[in-house]
Amino acid sequence: MSDKTRLPTGQEAIREKGWVGAHRYLILRRLSQAFFLMLFLLGPWFGVWWVAGTLAGSRTLGVLPLTDPFVLLQGMFAGHWPEATALLGALIVLVAYALIGGRVYCSWVCPINPVTDAAHWLHERLGLQKGWQPKRTTRFWILGAALVVSALSGTIAWEIVNPITMLHRGLVFGIGFAWALVAMIFLFDLVVARRGWCGHVCPVGAFYGLLGAKSLLRVSAADRTVCDNCMDCYAVCPESHVISPALKGKPGETPLILSPDCTNCGRCIDVCSVNVFNFTHRFDHHLKTGEGAANDPNTSHAA
């Protein structure tokens, strides 16, 4: 058995790239999540109202409206026709996430993501079993149920229990139930269903996945011929089923990860010591070395 196979997940990448290089996108994601969260807390905490509102709906610098399109959709199902500013705000968000990838919201913006990542980290450290795994379609059923309940009740149903909104309220007002709900999500991912909340339950992630199904931003296994089968990318990916079609595809098949379940978190790029993966756009199907290289104008023909 080689040293490679004995090393814990990510250690080979740390040895080759250094700790920062092997955690580059994880660090950037945490900074991004903290940045967006603080934008909404500057007003309530410090009286600096650059952004007023929450991730459900806000106004930036008193001018730019932003509206969560899932919240807007629930409101419309509830029979509340939105004002023009809410429609404009939703359109801005729709276009942005349709272009860059809907589930980028899950990994780069959502404040619950660090909670579920922490639960997964502890789950791995404790060596717990995978546990019960709800079907991935569960989140779509919950999404549909939220719309139906909104229509029947005349309320924006998911916002009543949305942990993202509850966390924001908890940070502003110190509401005990908000923290209890966050703790329940942590425990759910820790002892009930590994990576269960984001991957199987959350309807917000399901909605943004549908929204970004044809987005431009993609991860590519462009250098997949140098893959040494260490499996580190599978170990760190929150939606590991999206990797195989790109990484293990037949010669000539696209190396792009095209599944809308991909969150574009970049962890596969971080932990790969041989640099198989990179960020690119959905029209970039080229392969760097080996298969297809002879027909790829972007690679050298030298042996």
N, C-alpha and C positions, 0 to 999 in steps of 0.2 A: 504494500500500500504506500502511495506517495505521500510526501508532506502535504500536498494540496488537499488530498481527501481527508486528512486528519485535522486540518485547520477548521475552526468554527466559522460560521457564516460571516463573510465580510472581512476576515482576517487577511486573506491573500490580497485583497484590494488595498487594505491598509498598508501592507508590506510594500506593495508596488507603487501606490499613489500617495501614501501618507494619510493620516487620519482625516484631515480636512478634505483631501481629494476624494476619499472614500465616503464622505458624508456631505458633499457639496450641495446636492439638491435637497437633502434633508434639512440642512442648515438654512438654505434659502426659503424652504417652505415654512419653517418655524418663524422666520423673520417676516414672511408675507402674512401668515396668520396673525401674528402679534400686531403687525402694522394695521391690518384691516379692523381688528378688534379695538385697538386703541383709537382709531379714527372715530368710532362710535362712543367711546368712553371719555374722550377729551371734554365733551360738553358737560355731561353729568358730573364728572369728577373735578374738572378744572375750569369750567365755564368757557372753554374755547370751542365754539360751535362751528368748526369747519364742516362737520357733517352732523345733521340733525336727523334722528330716527334710528332704525335698526336695519339689519340685513333684509328684512321683509319690505321695507320702504323707507326711503331717505331723501334728503335734499342736501347737495354739496355746495358749500359757499353761498347758500341761499338762492342758487340758480339751477343747478343740474339735478333733475329728479331721477331717481333710480328705484325701480320697483321689482320685487321678486315675481317673475311671471307665473310661478306656481301659486303664489298668494293671490295674484290678480285673477287667475283662472278659477280658483275656489270662490272668490268674490262674485264672479260672473255666474257661476253655477248657483250661488246663493241668491241670485236675483238682484245684485247690486251692480249697476252699470258704472264703470270707473270714469273718473274725470279725465280730461285730455292729458293733464300732467302725468297721471298714473299710467295711462296708455303709452305716452312717450317714454317714461321711465322703464316700462316693461320692454318696449321695443329696443331701447339701447342695450339692456341686459341680454335680450334674446339674440341680437346681432353679435354682441361680443362673445358670448359663450358658444354660439353656433359656429363662429370662426375659429376660436382658440381651443375649443373642446369643452363640452358641457361639464364633464366630471372634474375638470380643473378646479371647479368650485369646491369639490369635496376635499381635494388634497392641498389646495393653496389658499383657500379662504375660510372654509368652515371651521369654527372654533371647537367643534366636537371631535375633529380628526386627531388632535393630540391626545385626547382622552382614550380613543379607541386604539391608537398606536401604543400608548402606554400600557393598556390592557394586554395587547398582543406581546409586547416586550416582556412583561411579567409572566404571561402564559408560557412563553418559550423558556424563560429562566427557571421556572418551576417544573418544567417538563410535563405539563398537564396534557391530557388526552385532547384530541381534536374536538370531541363533544358533538352534540346534536347540531346538525346543519339544516336550517330551513331551506326550502327550495328557493332558487334565485328569483323565481317568478313571484314569490311572496311580496316583495316590495312593490310590484306592479299592481297586485291585488289591493294592497294598502293604499296605493296612490288612487286607484279607482274608488275605493271605499271612502276616502277623504272627499272626493268630488261628490259622491252620492250623498254622504252625510251633510255636506255643505248645502246641497240642493234641498234636502229635506228639512234642515234646521234653520236655514237662512243665515248661517254663520260661516266664518272661515275656519272650518273644522280643525284642520291640522295645526293651526296656530295656537289652539288651546293647549296642546300637549307638545308642540314642537320644541325639542331640547335646545335647539340653536337659539330660539327666542327666549326660552326659559333661562338659559345660561346668561344671556344679556341682562335680563331682568334681575337675576340673582346678583350679578356684579354691580348693578346700579342700586337695587333696593335691599339686597341681602335676604331675599325670600328663601326660607328654608326648603320648601318643596322643590325649588329649582335645583338646588344642590343635591337633593335626594334623587331627582330624576337623572342627573348626570352620573351620580354614583351607581344607580341601577344599570345604566348603559355600560359603565366600566365593568361591573360585575357580570353582566350578561356576556360581554366579550371575553372575560377572563375565565369563567367557569361553566358557562352554558354553551355558547357557540363561538368558536374561534373566528374572529373577524365577522361576526354575525350581524352586527348592527348596520354598518355601512354597506356590506356586500349583499345582505339578504332582507333587510327590514326597512331601512330608511326610504320613504317615498320621494324625498327631496333629491337624493342621489339618483333614484330611478328616473325622475323627471329630467334632470340635467343630462343624464346619459342619453335619453331620447333626443334631447335638444341638440347635443353635440355629435350625433351619430355620423354626420358627414363633415366634421370639422377639419380644418387645415392642419393644425398642430398634431404631429404623430411621433411616436417612438419607433425607431427602426432597428432591426437586428442586421444592419448592413454588412457587418463583418462576421457573420455567423459561422463561416467556415473555420474560424480560429477558436470557436467555442470548445472548451475542454471538459464540458459536462460536469462542472462542479456543483451545479444546481443552486447556487447562491441567489440567482435572480428569482427563481421560483420561491425560495424561502422568504424573501423580503417583499415580494409583490403582493399587494392586498387583493388582487384579482388574478391569481396565478394562472388561471385557465386561458388568459389572453395571450400568453407568451408562446406556447407551442406552435401555433400556426405560422408565426413569423420566424421563430428560431429553428424549428425543425421542418420547415417546409421543403418540398421537393425542389430540385434545381429548376430555376426559372420562375418559381412562385415568389410573390412579393415578400420582402422582409419586413414590411410595415405591420405594426400592430393596429389593426383596423377595428377591433371590437369596441363598441361604445362603452363597455364596462371599464376600459382602461382609464385610470385617473390622471395619467401623465405626471405621476409623482416623481419620476426620475430615479427611483431607488435601484432599479435594474442597471441603470447607467453607473450609479455610484459603486455598487458592489462587484461589478464585473472587472476582474483584474486584467483581462485581455482586451477590454474596450470593444466588445461586440456591439453595444447599443449606442445610439445617439438620438437627439431630437432632430426632427426634420419636418417636411410637409407631406401631405397625403399623395402628392404626385411624384415623389422621389422614390422610385422603385429600384434604384441601382444597388448592386452588390459590390463591395470593395475588393475582395480577393477571392481567388478560387472560382467557384461557380459563377458563370455569367461575366467574369471579368474581361474575357476576350472581346465581348460585345459591348462593353461599357466604356463610353467615351470619357468617363470621369476617372478611370483608373489607368495605370500604366500597363503596357503590354510587355514590359521587361520581365524576364523570368526571375 
